[in-house]
Amino acid sequence: MDSRLVQDSQMAIRSNTDLFDKCYRFTAAKELMEKGVYPFFRIIQSAQDPEVIMGGRKMIMVGSNNYLGLTNHPKVKEAAINAIKKYGTGCAGSRFLNGTLDIHVQLEEKLARFMRKDAALVFSTGFQVNLGVISALVGKDDLVVIDKMDHASIVDGCRLAFGDVKRFRHNDMNDLERVLIENNGRGKLIVVDGVFSMEGDIVNLPEVVRLTKKYNAKLMVDDAHGIGVLGLTGRGTAEHFDLENEVDLIMGTYSKSLASIGGFVAGDKDVIQYIKHFARSLIFSASPPPASVAAVSAAIDIIESEPERIEKLWKNTHKMMKGLKEAGFDIGNTQTPIIPIIVGDDELAFKMVMLLQEEGIFANVAVSPAVPSGKALIRTSYMATHTDEHLEKVLEAFKKVGKLIGLI
């Protein structure tokens, strides 16, 4: 056989059977790197404070979810260090078997009290909470109903569940009711974000609760970005709307206001007990490390004892909303410390975030599929520990870069 035919045949076989072929064809990241506008996996050399060090240079951080500024708080760090001294660095097993420490149980009791629920259950990551809870509760005859803009972990939790999945248009209560009407008579779990992590808007929880009751569904709120931010005492979206007794399950993460890594779900004790024995992401994962557990416990104490942090967070938030709007930027429908600057075009968004970096500002970029196609944005988020001087510098940098790229 002709050697060229053999070679072509081998190439054809490889293109059809080589598992890594998709990897070799993925060039988008390399192309952005070559253009000098790749904005991901940037290396930070300091704590997540209002100012960070990157490449030996000080940057003002407006891309962190450290809303209350607790990740570098002395009491939080001291609690983590003391936990390591007593318990070591890890549990060497799952919660289900050898990995439940007394501090895990103590944190669960504290979280249940804080969230004003009967019981709570801690997981090693927030992502695992949604994977475990949704897949444990939604069986083959059941339905899970989600907002189209819900977090990826909710989507993946639905993929692991044996029940059907239906989506409704973002925060559209008429569309939610349509889905519920079409599926009346089934066991239903509605799962919504409390605060949507890219756009910064808040779920219409009063209407979601009304529809939940009307159609005999159960409601779970992912309040990753609401806890420590919303509500009179920082207990999140349900407290914000005075609906704490109307939400069946509240999920939260530690990686935002609670200064660590991990997650939890809080609700009725019988439901939590069921999840505890059927959530595979809990049973088959290593237990949260002692330092993380102790850090979260200390963070809750600070939230309760220093309410002025939440007040300062909202003062900073209102200042930036006003300043960015007055400068001519489109910040969408945000209602929280997550303030997006809507750019539209992906490449322009990549360019903008790197120009901001040159001005000493660390912000994030979000493009499809994290946001709808054609709705690329610069995602900024603010902390209680930002000073007025920090915020003025951020506004000046945005104005300069916005004019340079023709956005304002």
Residue pairs with C-beta under 8 A, 6 or more apart in sequence:
14 21
15 21
29 38
29 40
32 38
32 39
32 350
35 350
36 354
37 347
37 350
37 351
37 353
37 354
38 350
39 350
39 353
39 354
39 357
39 364
39 365
42 54
42 357
42 362
43 54
43 55
44 52
44 53
44 54
44 362
45 52
45 53
45 54
45 55
45 56
46 52
46 53
47 71
47 72
48 61
48 64
48 66
48 71
48 72
49 61
49 66
49 69
49 71
49 72
49 385
50 60
50 61
50 69
50 383
50 385
50 386
50 387
50 390
51 58
51 59
51 60
51 61
51 390
52 58
52 59
52 61
52 362
53 59
54 362
57 360
58 360
59 357
59 360
59 361
59 362
60 360
60 361
60 362
60 386
60 390
60 393
60 394
61 362
61 383
62 361
62 362
62 363
62 380
62 381
62 382
62 386
62 394
63 362
63 363
63 364
63 379
63 380
63 381
64 381
64 383
65 225
65 255
65 256
65 257
65 381
66 256
66 257
66 259
66 383
67 225
67 228
67 229
67 256
67 257
67 313
67 337
67 381
67 382
67 383
67 384
68 228
68 234
68 257
68 259
68 299
68 302
68 303
68 309
68 310
68 313
68 383
68 384
68 385
69 309
69 383
69 384
69 385
70 76
70 257
70 258
70 259
70 299
70 302
71 259
71 260
73 259
73 298
73 299
73 302
75 298
75 301
75 302
76 259
76 260
76 295
76 298
76 299
76 302
77 295
78 298
79 294
79 295
79 297
79 298
80 260
80 291
80 292
80 294
80 295
80 298
81 291
82 294
83 103
83 290
83 291
83 293
83 294
83 295
84 290
84 291
86 290
87 101
87 103
87 290
88 290
89 289
89 290
89 291
90 286
90 287
90 289
90 290
91 98
91 99
91 100
91 101
91 286
91 287
91 288
91 289
91 290
92 98
92 99
92 286
93 99
93 286
93 287
94 282
94 283
94 284
94 285
94 286
94 287
95 104
95 122
95 282
95 283
95 287
96 282
96 283
96 284
99 286
99 287
100 287
101 287
101 290
101 293
103 290
103 293
103 294
103 297
104 122
104 287
104 288
104 293
106 297
107 122
107 293
107 296
107 297
108 119
108 120
108 121
108 122
108 264
109 120
110 297
110 300
111 120
111 122
111 252
111 264
111 266
111 300
112 118
112 119
112 120
112 266
114 235
114 300
114 304
115 235
115 236
115 244
115 250
115 252
115 266
116 235
116 244
117 250
117 266
117 267
117 268
118 267
118 268
118 269
118 272
119 266
119 267
119 268
119 269
119 272
119 273
120 264
120 265
120 266
120 272
121 264
121 265
121 266
121 272
121 275
121 276
121 279
121 282
122 262
122 263
122 264
122 288
122 293
123 129
123 132
123 262
123 263
123 264
123 265
123 279
123 281
123 282
123 285
123 288
124 261
124 262
124 263
124 285
124 286
124 287
124 288
125 253
125 261
125 262
125 263
126 153
126 224
126 251
126 252
126 253
126 254
126 255
126 262
126 263
127 153
127 156
127 263
128 263
128 281
128 282
128 285
129 153
129 251
129 253
129 263
129 264
129 265
129 281
130 151
130 153
130 154
130 156
130 157
130 191
130 222
130 251
131 153
131 156
131 157
131 160
131 279
131 280
131 281
132 157
132 275
132 279
132 280
132 281
132 282
133 157
133 220
133 249
133 251
133 265
133 275
133 279
134 144
134 154
134 157
134 158
134 160
134 161
134 189
134 191
134 220
135 157
135 160
135 161
135 162
135 279
135 280
135 281
136 274
136 275
136 278
136 279
136 280
137 161
137 189
137 218
137 271
137 274
137 275
138 144
138 158
138 161
138 162
138 163
138 187
138 189
139 161
139 162
139 163
139 187
140 162
140 163
141 163
141 186
141 187
142 161
142 163
142 164
142 186
142 187
142 188
142 189
143 163
143 164
143 165
143 166
143 183
143 186
143 187
143 188
143 189
144 158
144 161
144 163
144 164
144 165
144 166
144 188
144 189
144 190
144 191
145 165
145 166
145 167
145 168
145 176
145 179
145 180
145 183
145 188
145 189
145 190
145 191
145 217
146 154
146 155
146 158
146 165
146 166
146 167
146 168
146 190
146 191
146 192
147 167
147 168
147 170
147 171
147 191
147 192
147 193
147 196
147 203
148 167
148 168
148 169
148 170
149 170
149 171
149 193
149 196
149 198
149 199
150 191
150 192
150 193
150 222
151 193
151 197
151 222
151 224
153 222
154 191
154 193
154 222
157 191
158 165
158 191
159 165
160 280
163 187
164 183
166 179
166 182
166 183
167 179
168 175
168 176
168 178
168 179
169 175
170 196
171 196
171 201
171 203
171 204
173 204
173 207
173 208
173 211
176 190
176 207
176 208
176 211
177 211
177 215
180 188
180 211
180 214
180 215
180 217
181 215
184 215
188 215
188 216
188 217
188 218
189 217
189 218
189 219
189 220
190 208
190 211
190 212
190 217
190 218
190 219
190 220
191 220
191 221
191 222
192 203
192 205
192 208
192 219
192 220
192 221
192 222
193 203
193 221
193 222
193 223
193 224
193 225
194 202
194 203
194 205
194 221
194 222
194 223
194 224
194 225
194 226
194 230
194 236
194 237
194 238
195 201
195 202
195 203
195 223
195 224
195 225
195 226
195 229
195 230
195 237
195 336
195 338
196 202
196 203
196 225
197 224
197 225
197 338
198 338
198 340
198 366
198 370
198 371
198 377
198 379
199 332
199 333
199 334
199 338
199 340
199 371
200 332
200 333
200 334
200 335
200 336
200 337
200 338
200 339
200 340
201 332
201 333
201 334
201 335
201 336
202 226
202 230
202 237
202 240
202 335
202 336
203 221
203 237
205 221
205 237
205 238
205 240
205 241
205 243
205 247
206 241
206 243
208 219
209 219
209 243
209 246
209 247
211 217
212 218
212 219
212 246
213 246
218 248
218 249
219 246
219 247
219 248
219 249
220 247
220 248
220 249
220 250
220 251
220 265
221 236
221 237
221 238
221 247
221 249
221 250
221 251
222 251
223 230
223 236
223 237
223 238
223 250
223 251
223 252
224 251
224 252
224 253
224 255
224 256
224 263
225 256
225 336
225 338
226 236
226 237
226 240
227 234
227 235
227 236
227 252
227 256
227 257
227 258
228 234
228 236
228 256
228 257
228 258
228 303
228 310
229 236
229 256
229 257
229 310
229 313
229 336
229 337
230 236
230 237
230 239
230 240
230 336
231 237
231 238
231 239
231 240
232 239
233 239
233 303
233 304
233 307
233 310
234 257
234 303
234 307
234 310
235 244
236 250
236 252
238 244
238 246
238 247
238 250
248 267
248 268
248 271
249 265
249 266
249 267
249 271
250 265
250 266
250 267
251 263
251 264
251 265
251 266
252 258
252 263
252 264
252 265
252 266
253 262
253 263
254 260
254 261
254 262
254 263
254 264
254 292
254 295
254 296
254 299
255 261
255 262
257 299
257 303
258 295
258 296
258 299
258 300
259 295
259 296
259 298
259 299
260 291
260 292
260 293
260 295
260 296
260 299
261 292
262 288
262 292
262 293
262 296
265 272
265 275
266 272
275 282
276 282
277 283
302 309
303 309
303 310
309 384
310 384
312 384
312 385
313 337
313 382
313 383
313 384
314 337
316 337
316 382
316 383
316 384
316 386
316 391
317 336
317 337
317 339
317 382
319 388
319 391
320 339
320 380
320 382
320 391
320 394
320 395
321 331
321 334
321 339
323 391
323 395
324 331
324 339
324 341
324 395
324 398
325 331
327 395
327 398
327 399
327 402
327 408
328 402
328 408
329 341
329 342
329 398
329 402
329 407
329 408
330 341
330 342
331 339
331 340
331 341
331 342
332 340
332 342
332 377
334 340
337 381
337 382
337 383
338 379
338 380
338 381
339 380
339 381
339 382
340 366
340 377
340 378
340 379
340 380
341 352
341 377
341 378
341 380
341 398
341 402
341 407
342 375
342 376
342 377
343 349
343 352
343 376
343 377
343 378
343 407
344 374
344 375
344 376
345 374
345 376
346 367
346 368
346 376
348 376
348 405
348 407
349 365
349 366
349 367
349 376
349 377
349 378
350 365
350 367
351 405
352 365
352 378
352 401
352 402
352 405
352 407
353 363
353 364
353 365
353 378
355 401
355 404
355 405
356 362
356 363
356 378
356 397
356 398
356 401
359 397
359 400
359 401
360 393
360 397
361 393
361 394
361 397
361 398
363 378
363 379
363 380
364 378
364 379
364 380
365 376
365 377
365 378
365 379
366 376
366 377
366 378
366 379
367 376
368 374
368 375
368 376
371 377
380 394
382 391
399 408
401 407
402 408
